[in-house]
Amino acid sequence: MITKYAAGFISSHQRSHRLTKFTCQHQNQESRMWRVCLFAFLYLVRVDADDWSFPSKYDAIDGLECLLRYMSRTRKDLNLDGVFGVRMGEGELKSLLTSTEHRFSPELTNRIRDLLGVAESISSDAVPLLAKSAGDYFKNFRPVLKEAWQFQKFRYQIRKLDDRQIEFAKKTKIKEDEMFDEEKSDLCMTGLLGTGKWKEPCSTTDDCLKSMVLEDTNGYHVTHQLLYLSLARRMGCEGVFQRRLEKFEKSWSDLEMEKCSRVYVEMVKAEESGKLEKDVSFRDLFLESIAICGPLGFFQVLRPKWLGMVLAWQNESGCFNLGIPDYEDDYSEAEVREIDKHERQRKLLVDRILSDGCSSHASGLGAGFFAAYVHLYSLRPELLVESGRTFVPAENVAQIRSKLRRCSSNSAALDNPGKDTPYFISLIFVIVVLIGLWRWGKLRRRVLSFTAKLAQTRIV
């Protein structure tokens, strides 16, 4: 009898031990599942919150689509500089799509591919028209319109501006007496192309080289210096020029860093001083500066707050209007002189004001501007968060996104502000799993608790 009772006690004890072990194992598994799901939930919420924030890369995509739709409607009226801007945007989109290191959702990939198709269509239709209307100017710059323009010849690299260069640019006094000469700049660039009076590509003079590496420049002078460097690289002139640059003790990378640091400082000052609001024509230079230094990989110039600001400038039609307002009663005499000075400099650039008052030059630059943002923040969305955002009133965001929706058939600005469908579906799935685990956990704990009590009763 004792032996039988002892065997029964041992058997009950073993069952209790197995039950306890089973309970602990499942509690550990449940705990691990909770941790995994919670991590996935927090990650997806972070991505989702970023996409809902303003501005997001989807706002840049919507802005670009609105602009390209406008330029598609007015392609017959665009000038060479406007078409070149479209080629710049085309190059950024093409570089993004050919990236082998990143995989995007089908929705994002298809949308970027559609925008690239629109840009290619605009360029292919506008170039033959320019051949008939632009004369010698087109002949001199035809090579830059042949295909999409990519500032980085090989793999896209994201770079950081040197803090020392930025501090140096802040302290350096600009030579205000040196007026930028557009004709001289064009002559130097045709030397690289081997057009005009030049017989061979990669041709230059000491005067051209000095002008294009000159320090203490600003405005259109510095942006055209960067264009000159980009064109030289595109034409395969690095070897020829590097030897000539040695006497200036400058490398190619040093020059790009130096010029874009100066651009960055100048644009920050323009924003902080309110110049971008007082002098509407200065926005053309702002767009040009970002559209050049952004594709060179300098992420600091692609500030989120600047994207939001430019989206606010964009017209309902999608273009950019740089008309000068009646400012004589609003600004001081010194401010009026400064605006007039910049406006005279801007008129040196080859621009065409379209019938609705939009600037072909600025609108073309807008294509490069938006595409640079789409490129960077599609590859590195965390930079959009790390760079920080400036608070934008909700009513302003609503106005901007409403405008984008009206001119962009695919805009997700209001109904689905910046959300990639797979992220949205994944987020819902994780929430459902978490709720299911919670409800199942409660039920299972009750069953296990009841079973454990029953086992203990049997032991007793």
Summary of the structure (lengths in Angstrom):
residues: 460
radius of gyration: 30.3
end to end distance: 17.1
largest distance: 118.5
contacts: 1454
relative contact order: 0.16
helix: 71%
strand: 1%
